[in-house]
Amino acid sequence: PDEGSVTRERVAPYVIRTEKRQTINHDGSALFKPRLTKLVKVGWDGHESQRALYEAVTDYVREGYNQAMREKKTHVGFLMVLMQRLVSSSTRAIATTLERRLAILSQTSGQMELFPDEETWEEMDGQEQLETVLRGRLKALDSEKDEVRLLLDAARRVEALGPDAKAQALLDWIYRMQSEEQDPELKVLIFTEFVPTQQMLAEYLRDKKPGAGTKVTCPP
């Protein structure tokens, strides 16, 4: 008769809820494997140059963000936050973005596009936020062009040295899971926040071929 009359107790006789962990197949065995969530820390051992790049970008982000807030350039502050997430994602991700940022800073003119409101911004994923900020052609901070050029050179050197620490750790985990499951063709689904990281991992895993029937695919 009214919304308040709909209670858990009253509808219980008419509702059947089967949780995923309780589902079974025709022979009574569990249909899904147990879910285990684990945070894996990856060290910098053997990747000192990548660590130096990370620290340099962090300094650039810290100084740039503080300056942007002082000058009330909120959108530049958003870019700085994204830069920190990019360098945490992969060297390829930060290098690609630094290239695009340098190209923007080298333009002699350009009009900033309209920036989305806060609610729209929060609904975007990392890649969408990045594309929005870069399309905005934000004005440079003091000495930013020279700093971005130096960081880009460093990122290119790091990338030329070999795979990121996290990429190598990921491959080790894939090998470990294949061994534990005794399945050389074990399927693994990898989520990344930024497209350049996805592309880098696809190239790396295709080259390493972690499984007998390895097939690495990426969404467009």
N, C-alpha and C positions, 0 to 999 in steps of 0.2 A: 504493500500500500504506500510506502514512502521509503526514502533512501535510508533512513535510520533503522529500518526493520531488516536490512540486509546485513546480517552478521555472520561471522565464521561458523558459529554453532548452528544457525538455522539452515545454511546452505550446505553444510558438511555432508548430509545424506545424499545429496544430488551431485556432488563434485568428486571426480576421481583425478588425483594428481600423482603422476608417476615421475619421480625425479630421475634424471639421466643415470645417476649412479645405481639406481635400483632396477633398471631395465635389464631383462634377460632375453635370450633367444629361445628357440624351440626346445633345446635340450636342457634348459635351466641354467646355463652358464651366463656370466655377465656379458652384456653386449658391448660395453665400453670399458676401456682400461681406466684404472684410477688416474686421477689428475694430480700432478705434483708441480707446485710452483716453487721455483728456487731462484734467488738472485746470485749470479756468479760474478765475482770480482775478477777483473783482469789486470795484472800488473804490467809495469813498463819494462821488465827485464828484457834486454836485447832490443829495446825500442826507445833509446834515449833521445834520438832526434825527434820522434813523434811526441815525446813528453815535452821537449823544448818548444815545439810548435804549439802544443796545447797551452802551455804557460804563457807564450807570447800572445796568443789570441785572447786568452783570459785577461791579460793586462790591457790589451786594446779594447776589449769589451767593457772592462771596469771603468777605464778613463773616458771612453766614448759615452757610456751610459750616464755617468755623472755629469759630463759636460752637456749632454742633451737635456737632462733634467734641469740644469741651471738655466739653460737658454730656452726652456719650455718647448723643446723640439721632441715631443712625445713619440712621434713616428720613428725618429732616428733611434730613440731608446728601444722601441720594439725591434728594430733591426739588430741592435747590439745583443739583445736577448736571444734572438734567432741565431746569431753568429756563434754564441756559446753552445747552443744545441747542435749546430752543424759540426763544430770541431769535435764534439763528443760523439757524434754519429760516425764520421769517417774523415780521413784526409781528403778523399775525393770530393766529399760534400762541401768541405770548407774551401777547397781550392777552386771548385766550380763557381761558388758564390763570390769569392774574392775576385775572380776574373770578371764576373758580371758587374760587381761593384766598381771595379777599376774602370771599366768601360763607361759606366754612368758618370763617374767623377771626371772623366776625360772629356765629356761633352761640354761644349761651350754654352749651350742653352738647353732649355727644356722646361716644360710646365708640369708641375706636380698634378697627378690625377687625384680625384676625390678618394678619400680614405674611408673605409667602412666604419660603421658605428661599433661600439664596444661589444654589443651582443653578437653582431655578425662575425666580428673578429674571433670571439671565443668559440664560435661554432666551426671555424676553419681548422683543418689539420695543419701540421707544420709546413708541408710543401705549399699549400694554398696561401698560408700567411707569408711565406717567403716570396712567392710570385707577386703577391699584392704589394709588398714593400718595395721590391725591386722595380716593379712597373711604375711606382710612384716617383722615381728619379729624385730621391731625397737630396737636399743640399748637403755639401760636405761639412764635416767638423774641421776644426783647426788642424792643419798638417795631415789630414786623413789620407789624402791621395798617396803621399810618400809612404805612410805607414802600411797602407793596403798593399802597395807594390812590394814592400819588403816581406810582408807576410805571405804574399802569393809566391814569391821566389822560394821562401822557406818551405811552403806546402808542396811545391813542385819537386824540390829536392827530396823531401820525405817520401813522397809517392814513388819516386824513381828508385828508392832504396829497397822497396818490396812491400808486401802486404802489411796492413795495420795489425796491431796486437790483437784487437778484438776479432778480426777476420781469421787469424790463425787459431785463436781460442775456439771460435765457432767450429772450425774444421775438426779440431781435436774432439769436441763434444759430439760431432756427428759420427766420427769413428768410434767413440766410446759407446754411443747408443746402438750403433750397428752391431758391435760386439756383444753388448748386454742382451739385445733382442735376437742375436744370432741370425741377423737378416742383412745381407750386404746391399739389399735394395730398399732399405727402410725409407719411407717417405718422410720428409721433413718440411714443415711450413715455416718460413722465416718472415717476420714482420720488420719493416724498416720505416722510419719516419720520413726520410728524404729520398727522392728518386736517384740522385747520384750514388748514394750508398747502395741502393738496390742494384744498380748497374755494375758497380764495382764487385759486389758479392757474386753476381751472376757470372762475370768474367773469371773471377778467382776460382769458383767452384767448378766451372766447366773445365778449367785448366787442370785442377787437382783431381777431378773425377773421383769423389769420395765413395762411390758405389759402383758395383759391376754394371748396373743398368742406369747410371746417372743420367737424369734429364732435368736440366735447370730451366725453368720458365719464369717469366716476369709478366705481370699484367701491363697493358699498354699505358 
